[in-house]
């Protein structure tokens, strides 16, 4: 499309970045997640953390991602980066992502909501989390 009209979109500046951190709290099924949304002009505009028990790691990862995506939609953002300490391959609907592969079987309601939210953004990509934000979210998740 870009070449047809004489321009190329080689990259974009995201309106905001969703940062996710999921960690194991020592025992099986004891997980915590922290999520922040950083707007490129206003800084951190959302911060949340949650302790979860008796949920699979996949479900916790999906819950954290869905929270971030829904908050970003609520804030009417169109261009979004996602950075996480978890592999997003198989969670986000990207055909060219290397990694753990597509999760097979029937899609859950949560997975369908993630796909719907992710594809609602005009521009989106997965990126690396800044080291200072990763450390901040690690501390937040520890307090959950």
N, C-alpha and C positions, 0 to 999 in steps of 0.2 A: 504494500500500500504506500509506504513512504517513498520508494523509488519511483512509483508511478507519478507522484505529484512533485518530484524533484527535491525531496528532502529525505533525510534519514534520521530515525530516532535511535541513536546508539545507546542512550541511557536516559535516566530521568532522576530528578531529585525528589525523593519521597516526601510527602507531606508529613508523615510520621513513621516511626519504627515501633513495632510490637516486639518487646523483648520478653522471652520466656525462660524460666529456670525451673526444672523439676529435679527433686532429689529424694533419695531413699533415706528414711529416718532410722535405719538400723534393722528393723524387723520387717519380715515379709508383709506386704500390704500396707505398710505405714509410709506414706509418701506425702510430700509437701510441694506446692508449686508457688511461684511468685511471678507476677506479670507487671510490666510497666509499659506505658505508651509514651513515647517521647516525640513531641511536635518539634519540627525543625526550627520554629521561631520562639515558641513559648516554653520549651523544655519539657520536663516530665509533667504530664497532665493527668495520668491515671497510674495508680499503684494499688495492687491487690495481692493478697497472699491467702493460701488456704491449706489446711492440713486435711488429708483424706485417709480414711482407714477402710480396709476391706474392699479396695478397688484394684483392678489390674493396672500395671504400669501404662499399658496402651490407653486405657480409659482415662487415667489421670492426665496423660499427655494431651489427649484429645480435649478434655475438659478445659485445660489451661489455654490451649490454642483457640478453642471456640470462644472462651471469655474474651480474649484479646481481639479477635475478629469482630465480635458483636459490639464491643466498646468502640472500636474504630468506626464501624458502621454508624453507631449512635452519634458519633462526633462528625459525621458526614465527610469523612476523608475519602479521597479518590485514588491517591497514589501511596502505596503502602509497602514497607519493607518488613520482613519478619526475620528475627534473629533468635536463635534458641540454643540451649546446651543439649538438646535432644535431636536425634535425626528426624527430619521432617519428611523424608522420603516415605511414601506409603500413606502418609496422613494427608498431605496436600496433593491436589490433583495436577501434578506436573509430569508430563510424559518423559522428559529428558533428565530427570533427577537420578543420579546414581545412588546406590545404597541398598537398604534392606528390602526394596521391592514393594510391589503393591500388596496390600493386605487382602487376602482372598475371602471368598464367602459372601454372605449377604451383608449389605451395608446397614449399619445401625442408624437410628434417627440422628444421633450425634454426628456420625460421619457425613450423612447427607447435609446436615446443617453447616458443617465445615466447608464442604464443596460449594454450597450455595453462597455462603458468605465470601469465600475466597474469590469466586468468579464474579462477584458483584463489583469488585474494585476495577476501576478503569486501567490502572497499571499496578503491577505487583511483582515482587521478587523476594527470594530468600537471600539473606546476607549474613555476614559474621557479626557477632555481638561485640561491642566495645569492651575492653578488659575491665574498665572501671564500673560499667553497668553490670557486667557478669558478677563481679565481686559484691556489688550492692544487692543484687537479687539473691545471691547465695545467702547473704546475711538475713535478708527478709524472709526467705524460705525457712531458715533455721528458727526464726521466731514464730512461725505459724503453729 
